[in-house]
């Protein structure tokens, strides 16, 4: 066993006034680790303790002025600054020697006021369970006089020499990574040929695919590193002699080799801990890749769009939430930290606050400490964090989901897709049988819908943006059509009346056959489209944007009133013109009559 003492620098001026420092005679412990021990104790192999200032007999434990950096260390770049001083107990020899050493260390006050903690460390081997075990019992000597004990058992498997049959799952996993890599490279080549590499790079799911590939390759290399570390540890353990020691091997050499093996074990476990963390990150990336499959189902895709679409609002909400959360964490730490352990540090206060947010907390101890302050803190916390902010977060998500539902309309459930998928599978089987009967043996293994999407997209003359949106999700085409309909002043149907849109033209079986499918497939597609149109016809009104329709209705009313006003104005103008012509005729007649009258008077 290795018993490691962590010592602090002494003497150290206490952080109190000089008058209290004179009253408090003992020196305080420094927060900095000790560089030297300060005295010397000797212990020889026969179990006797030598004179304090005598010569070395067989081995040393610690000596006056010895630097902490001169001791063997665990794998730690800053180990020379940690103030570690080690004592070794030979458990394979007579246990009396270990007890004598412990008693002597106690008599000589090996653990004094400068000790900050003690670590008991050992490397254990369990060949039946096929793992190594790092046992570490830690005693922390706190400033408040308490002694905190913590037992850590770190386990990692023993790696055997390479055997092909033992690594079949790993080989399959590497093969799948290679297949994914080849698939992505082919896709990059195709997008470069189509001159659409920018759209490939901007696609989030393609980025996720490459992250999974790179991370998987890194995990593979790191796993090989762990295997080499574990094999090296096993070789080092095998080379250790067992008790009694050989005559030519000194106790110092054995301890040096044993310490190297123990430190190598800790180093291997630390390397493996990072490996496990990388596995967790990789599992998260794989989960994100599974979410990629959700874009192929309408209802799951809409939920995913609702969550991702509300990220902008959730991000700003988290700022407000974080400020309020930090306020309650700081307040709880200031109020209850001096008395309650769960509030004693900022980290523990944050953990306790999260537990209270989830409804698991012990309010009685807080009330016993500061009754009125605890009540004010709790009610403010409930009103602000639970009732207000959490409901605002729920409202943000619901509002986004409702908006998407109004835009996209009703979506098919996963059960409906399973039913349609099974029906399509049965039709494909029937189609392949027909192809086999017709002698088209090569078409039996082909896709009946091959090149149909590209052909129909070209026939409909859809835009590039709509094509990209339709490829990214099952709701992409519907969302793009909805956006086009919103941008249209009168609606796509009205625009089609003014200017014929190929995308809104009815398709017949003959036109589908011209695109490239066989008659059997063309009839099947027409039947499926008719069935879906009939099923979703009652929901057409629900898929319309209410606000846009209100604007269109208003425009329609304005146009009708404009036409009526124009007609009224035209009728008024025509009436005025008729009255004007009649009036002019009357004036002309009056003028002629006046001329005749004047002429008659002149004759008289």
N, C-alpha and C positions, 0 to 999 in steps of 0.2 A: 504493500500500500504506500502511496505517496500522500503525505500530509503536508499541505502547503499553507503556510501562514502569510496573510497579506497585512503588512505592517504600514503604519503611518509615520511620518516624520515627527520626531519629538526632540527637544521641547518645542512648544508652539504657544505663542501668546494667545490667550483666550480672547474672544470678541466681547469682552466685558470691561467696565471701568477698572482703573488700576486698583482702586480700593477693594473691589470684589476679587480682583486677581490676587492680591496679597492675602485675602481671606481664604480663597480657594487655593490651597497649597499645591496640589498635583498639577502637572502640566497638561494642557489640552492636546488632543490629537489633531494633527494637521490634515486638511483634505488631500494633501499631496502624498504620494507613496514614498516610503523610506528608501534611501539610497544605500545605507549601511545598517548593520545590525546593532553594534554598540557593545557587544561582549562575546565571549567564546566559551563553548562547552564541547567537550570531546567525548567520544564514545567508541569503544573498540569492539572487535568481533566477539570477545569473550563475555560481553555483557557488563563490563566494569566501566565506571566513569573515571576518566583521568583528571589530573589536576587542571584547574582553570587555566593556568599559564604554563602547563606542561607541553611536551612535544606531541606531535601527531603519532599515535600508535598504529591505527589501521585505517580509520576513515573519519571524516569530519561531518558534523551536522551543520553547525554555523560557527563563525568566529568573529572576533572583534574587528570592525572596520571592513568586513567583507562586503563587496558590492553586490547588489541584487542582480546585476547583469552577469555575474560570474556563474550563476546557477543555471542548471538545465531548464529550458523553457518549453512551454507548449508552443504550437504554431501560432505566433502572434508577432506582428511586425513591431509593436510597441511594448514587448514583454519586458524589456529592460527598465521601463518606467513604471512598472506595476508594483514594485516592492514585494516580490515573491521570495519566500525562504522555505525550503523543503526539508522534510524529515522522512526517512524511509523505515518502514516496518517490514522485516523479513517474515512473512506469514508461513513460508514453506519450512522454515527452521523451527526449532523448539519455541513454542508460544511463550515460554517463560521469558525469553530474551525480549520479546515485544512488550510484555507487561513491565519488565524492569526498565526498559527505555521510557515507556509512558510515565512510570512513577518518577523516574529521574527528571524528566522534562517538567513534571508538575512541581517537584521540589525546587528546581532551579528557576521556576517562574518563566517557562518558555512562552506561555501566554500571559502577557502583561498588559498594561494600559495602552501600549502602542499597537496592539493587535486590532485590526479592523475586521478580520474574518479568518476562518479556517476552512479549507477544502480537503476532503478525503477522497482520493481518486484511485480507481483501479480498473484494469482491463480484464474482463472475464470472457471465457470461451465456453459456449454450449454446443458441443458437436451434435447432440441429438436433434436440437432445433435448428442447427446450421446457421448460427449467427454469433457475432461478437456483441458484447455488452459493455458499455462504458458506464461505470457506477461512479457517481459524484454526489457526496453528501456535503452540503454547504452550511456553515454556521456564520451568520452575520451578527456582529456586535454593534447594535445601533446606539445612537447618541442618547436615547431615552433609557438605556439600560437593558432593553429586551434583547433576547437571543433568538433570532429567526432561523429555523432549520428548514432546509429545502433539499429534498432527495430527487435527483435526476437520474433516470435510467435511459440511456441512449442505445438503441439497438440498430444494427445494420447487418445484412446477410453476408455470409462468407461466399466469395466468388470462387468457383472452381476454375480449373484450367479449361480452356476452350474445348467444348464438345458440340458438334453441329446440332445434335438432337435437342440440346437444352436451349437453343436460341432460335427455334423455329418461329415463335411469335414475333420476335424482333426482326427476323428476316422478312416475314410477311409485311410487317409495318414499313420497313425500309423499301420493299417493293412497291407498296401502295404510294409512298412518297414519290418514288421515281415515276410511277404512272401519272400522278398528278402533275409533276414537273414537266413531263413530256406533253401532256394535254395542254398545259398553259403555254408552252413554247409553240405548239401548233396553232393555238389561238392567236398568239402574238404575230406569228407569220401571216395568218389569214387576215388579221386586222391591218397589218402593214400593206398587204396586197390590195385591200379595200381602201387604203389611205384613211383609216379611222383609228390609228393608234392612240390619238388623244382621247377618244371616247373610251377606249379600253383602260387607259391609265386613270381616267377620272371616275371609273366605276369602283365603288367602295368594295364590292364583293371580290373583285379581282385583286385588290390590295390585301384583303383578308386571306385569299388563297396564297399569295406570295409570302405573307407573314407566316402562315402555317408551314409552308415549305422551308423557309429559312430557319424558323424556330425548330422544326423537326430535324433538319440537318445538324443544327447546333446541339440539340439534345443527344443525337447519335454520337457525335464526337465527344461530348461531355461524358456520356455513359462509358465510352471506351476509356476515358481518363479515370473514371471511378473504378473500373475493372482493374486497370493497371495499379492503382493505389491499393486496392484491396488485396490483390495478389502479392504486391510488395510487402504489405503488412503481414500476410500469412507466412511469407518466406522469413520475415524478421522474427516472428513468433517461433517458428520451427527451429531457428538457429539459437534461441535462448536455451541455456542449460537448465536442468532441473536440480533441485536439492538432493543430496549435498553437492556443492560446487566442485568442479575439478580442481586438482591441486595447483595447476598452473594459472588459474583464473582468480584474480583478486576481487574482493568485494566491491572496490571502486569501479573496476571495469564492468562487472555484472550490473551494478546500479546504473552506470552510464548507458549500457545497452538497453536495460529495462526501461529507463526514462525515455530513451529514443523511441522504443516501441509504443509506450504510452502516449507520447506526444504525436507519434505517427497515427495512432488510433483516433485521437481527437482531430487531427488534421483530416483524416479520411472521413470522419463523420461530418465535419464542417463542409467538405466538398460535396458530400452526399446531400446535405441540407439544402445547398443551392440547387442541386439536381432536382430535388423534390419540389422546390419552388418553381423551377422551370417547367416541371410537369404540370403544376397547377396552372401556370400561365398558358401552357399549350392546351390544356383541357378547356380553358376559357375561350381560346381562339377556335378550337374545334366546335364549341357550343355556338360561337358566332357563325361558323360555317353551316351548322345545322339550321340556324335562323334564315340562312339563304334559301333553304327549301320552303320557308313559309311564304315567300313571294309567289309560289306556284299555286296557292290556295286562296280563294277570294277573301274569306272571312279572316283568316290568319294574316293575310297581307294587309287588310284594312286596319287591324289592330296594330301591326308593326308600323304602318304609316302614321297612325295616331300617336304612337309613343315617340317616334323619331321626329315627327313634325312639331311636337310640342317641346322639343329640346331647347329652343331659343327662349321660351318663357320659363321653362324649368331652371335653366342656367341662371337667369336673373332672380328667380325665386330662391335659389340656393344661396345667393348672396345675402338676401334679407334673412333667410333661415339661419345661415351661419353666424351672422352678427348677433341675432337674438340667442342662439345656442351658446355662443361664447360668453355672452353676458350672464346667462344662468349658470354656466360652469364656473366662471370666475366668482360669481356671488356665492354659490354653494361652497366653493373652496375657502373663501374668506370667512363665511359664517360658521361652517361646521368642520373645516379642516383641522383646527387645533384640537378637537375633541374626538372626532370620528375617523377611523382609519379609511373608510371608503371615500372620504373627501379629503384625505391628508395631502395628496399630490394632485397636480392638474390633470395628469393622465387618469388617475383613479376617479377624480371628480367628473371628467368627461364620460368615463365608462358608466358611472352611476347615473348621470343625467340621461344617457341613452337608455338605460334600463327603466328609468322613470318614464321616458317617452313611450316605451313599450308596455308600461303598466306593471312592471315588477320592481317594487322598491319597498324599503322599510322606513315608513314615515315616523314610526313611534320613537326611534332613537333620535331623529332630528327634532321631534317635538320635545323630548326630554332635555335636549341640549339647550335650545333656544325656542321656547314655545311660540312667541308672537312672530319672530322672524321666520320660523319654519312655516307658519300658516300663510304669511304674506308671500314668501317665496313660492310655496306650492300653488296657491291660487293664481298668482301671476303666471306661473309656468303652465298651468292647465289652460288658462284663458288664451295665452299668446301662442304657445307651441302646439297644443293639442287641438283646441277648438277652432282657432283661427287659421294658423298657417297650414296645418295638415289638411283642413277642408279646402283651403285655397289650392293646394296641390291637386287634390281630387277634382276640383272644379276645372282646373286647366286641362287635365287629361280628358274629362268628360266633354268639355266644349270642343276640343279638337276632334274627338271621335264623332260627335254629333255633326260637326261641320263636314267631315269626310262622308258620313252616311248620307247627308243631304245632297252632296255632290255626286257620289257614286251610286246611290240607291241601294236597294236590297242586294245582298251577296249570298251566294250558295254556301251551305254548310259543308263540313268535311264529310258528313254522311251522304249528302247528295253527290259529292264528287266521287265517293267510293261506289255508289250505285251506278253513276254514269261511267266510271272507269271499268267496272265489271261488265256493263253492257257493251262498251266499246271493245273490250277484250273478246267477248263472245263473237262480236261482228268480225273482228280481225281473224279469228279462227275460221269463221265461215268464208271470209274473203280468201284466205290462203288455200282452203279446200277448193274453191272455184278456180283459183289460178292453177292449181295442180291438175284439175280436170281439164282445163283448157290447154295444158301442155306447156305453160309458162313456168317451167321449173325454177328458173333463176329468180323470178319475181316472188316466189313463195317466201323467201327470206328477206325481202325488201320491205320498205315502209310504204304503206298505201297513200300516206299523206306527204310523200317526199316532194319537195320544191313547191308545195301548194301555198305556203305562207308567203314565200318570196314572189311567186307568180301573182297572187291576189294583191299583195302590196304594190307591185308594179302596175297592175291593172287599175287599182284605185288611185294611183298617183299620190300616195301619202307623202307627207313631208319627212325630212330627215329626223327632226325632233320626235315626231310621232313614232317613227320606226324604232328609234333608240328607246323610247319609253315603253313600247310594246315588248321589247326584248328583255327589259329589266324586271318586269313583274307582270302578273296575270291581270292586274288592274291598270296597267300602263296605257293600253289603248283606250280604255273607257275614260281614264282621267284626261288623256290628250283630247279626245272628242269633246269632253265636257269643257275643257279650256277653250277649244275652238268655238264652241257654242256660246260661251260667255263673252268672248271677244267679238262675236257677230252681233250686229245691231238688231237684226230682225230674227235671228236664229238660223241654224243650218237648213232647216226645211224650207224656210222662206227664201233663203239665198239660192237654194237649188232650183226654185221656181224661176228666179231671175236669170241665174247662170247655172247650167247643169254641172253638178259635181259627180265625177266618176265614182267617188266613194259612197254616194247615196243612191246609185243606180241599182235596181233589182237585178240579181244574178240568176241565170237559168242554168239548167244542167248542161246544156250545150256549151255555154261559155266556160263552165268549169272543165269540161272535156278539152276545150281549146287550150286551157292553161297547162294541162298535162296529166290529169288523172283519168282513170278508166271509167266507163259508164256506171259500173257497180258502185264505185266510190263516190261519184258525182251524185247519184241518187241518194246515197246514204247521207252525204253532207247536207243536201237540200232538206231531207226529212228531219235531221237533227236541228237545223236552223229553224225550221217551221215549228218544231216542238218547243224550242227555247223561246222563240218569239211569242208563241201563244202563252207560255207559262209566265213570261215577264211582262206581258201587255198590261195587266192591271196596275203595274208599278211604274208605268211610264210617267204619269203625273208626279209621282213621288220623287223621281229622279231629276225633275226640273228645279233649277235654282229659283227660289221664291222671290228674292230681291230682284234678280235679273228679269224675271217674268213681270214683276210689277213695273219695272222701268219700260219694258217693251209694251205693256198694256197702256202705260201713260203715253208713250210715243204714238201708239196706234190711235188713241183717243185724240191726241193733238192733230194727227193727220186727218182724221175724220172731221174734226171741227174746222180745220183749215180748209178742207174741201167745201164744207157747208158755207163757211164764210166767203170763200171765193165765189160760190154760186150766187149767194145773196148779193154780193157786190156786183157781179156780172149782170144779174137781173135788174138791180137798181140802175146801173149804168145804161143798160139797154132801154129801160123805161124813161130815163132822163133824156136820152137821145131822141126817142119818139116824141116826147112832149116838146122837146126843143124844136124839132122839125115842124110840128103842128103850129107852135107859137110863131115860128118864122113865116109860115104860110099865112097865118092870120094877119101878121104885120104887113105882109106884102099886099094882101087884099085890102087892108085898111088904107094903105098908102095909095093904092089905085082908086079907092072910093073917094079919098080926100082930093086927089087930083081931079077926078070927075066933078066933085062938088065945087071946087074952086073954079074949074072951067065954066060950069053952069052959072055960077054967080057972076063971073066976068061977063058972060053973054047978057045977063040981065042988066 
